Amino acid sequence: MKLSFYGADQCVTGSCHCLEVNGKNILIDCGLQQGRDEVNNEALPFHPGSIDFVLITHAHIDHTGRVPMLVKQGFRGRILTTRVTANLMDIMLLDSAHIQESDAEWKNRKAARSGAPKVEPLYTIEDAENVKQYVTTCEYGEDVELCEGVSVRFADAGHLLGSACITVTATENGVTKKLIFSGDLGNVDQPIIRNPSHFAGADYVVMESTYGNRNHTEVWSYTENLAKIIDDTMARGGNVVIPAFAVGRTQELLYFIREIKDKGLVKSNPDFPVYIDSPLARRATTIFTGNLDGYLDADALALVQDGTHMFNFSNLRMTETVEESKGLNEDGIPKVIISASGMCDAGRIRHHLKHNLWKPECTIVFVGYQGEGTLGRSLLEGVRSVKLFGEEIAVHAKIVNFQGLSSHADRDHLLAWIADIKAPKPQHVFIVHGDREVAPYFAESVEKLGFTAHAPQYTEVYDLIEDQIVAPGYLPERKAKAVGGQRVSSAYERLVALGQRMVDVIRRSKGRDNKTLGRWADQLRQLLDKWEES
């Protein structure tokens, strides 16, 4: 009985783990790496035809984005996930395939002019459509016999509608082990969806660590804070541009904006126009208003039962065509534009950034995690200009990191979640889905709670019977990142990340957390020395 780590290993995207038991290979997620291209998305570290089952924790592309490629290259097994995740995954994979085809077409137009070889898309729309025939669904709390000696159960992870923590109970040669795969654990008290499930005990836990080194900024009121951002920008005559994941985050924003309008919190223009510029978001929103018994939190369920539409309000418009999308930046009317992708690496949001980043009256509001190497992360780190569609665009718009709005649990909630799993207490906790500066640090934090833990490296193999590593992994070499057109060292990147963490702590503690600040100041001095040496 072995567990192999094939993605999101000291990295935040590209989740993929493989459980080998009784001669069967069971993948838990098969995601696309986004942002940094440390790992080649085209090269799976296993043969797709050798995989018997795929368990999907939730529909986000960094957990599902290589499933069509898996099918394309020979997978013929069974894909199991929750009913709502299956519905969301269907539309998200089609959208991802459209992006893959469009990107390949654009690269091939350039190749034709330069004489470079043509490229093939990672997968096509037809490949994405083929996935459906292998999908079966279950509900939360349902015990499913996967194969001889293996049963699984899905429980609400509170991260996205339909998201799940997956418990796998596996027996091999008379030895039974219980594994919990956390998937992405949700923040508490989010609108629409419920809080993450907690568990009594397990033999092994594979858990995420996206925010394993920091807590979210405390927010007194999401609606009032967002309303102030919108009000101030409208008063300046600017647009509020919000890069948002089309599934999950967009619907939360609509939920808040409905409240803002109901309460009249924007004084400069109470009936301000709101545009959802994402066909995917429009389709996803219809799923969010379907049969969701067993998925909604109490407040959202009460709204639905009362006949209130969670996402409907005056002056809300959904754009469909490219022409409609272009028109949003041509009419001069201040508005809120919500568009995908959430990390600004693809989609219509890049066009809106091109037209709004250089305008000081506008505001760009980030409402989710920005992976390393993404355009969103660069903007948050303070770049003065970015290149979009071959044109250098100055950054004069106000950049806002709306940190309180996150679908991921923060450090304290992650620690509280694992601390609850103690009957039986896990033999080992594997820390995944965190940057390489974060995952090992969080593993140390988990060990301080009395667990044995570590952050696996890419391709590491762990024997679950012997409770030991049987094949070491490695950390793929990071590609240098450009800042202001110059390539910079990893030491520089770590300085930026550490500086942001110090700022977050200062804001949160108001100067009281002197011990933490002192430790980070020492780390900062060491990094400065290394940077000067390099």
Beta strands, then each sheet from edge to edge (+ up, - down):
strand 1: 2-5
strand 2: 17-21
strand 3: 24-28
strand 4: 53-55
strand 5: 78-82
strand 6: 135-138
strand 7: 143-147
strand 8: 150-156
strand 9: 164-172
strand 10: 175-181
strand 11: 204-208
strand 12: 240-243
strand 13: 274-277
strand 14: 316-318
strand 15: 336-339
strand 16: 363-366
strand 17: 385-388
strand 18: 391-394
strand 19: 398-401
strand 20: 428-432
strand 21: 453-454
strand 22: 461-463
strand 23: 468-471
strand 24: 481-483
strand 25: 486-488
sheet 1: 6+ 5+ 4+ 3+ 2- 1+ 22- 23+
sheet 2: 7+ 8- 9+ 10- 11- 20- 21-
sheet 3: 14+ 13+ 15+ 12+ 16+ 19+
sheet 4: 17+ 18-
sheet 5: 24+ 25-
end
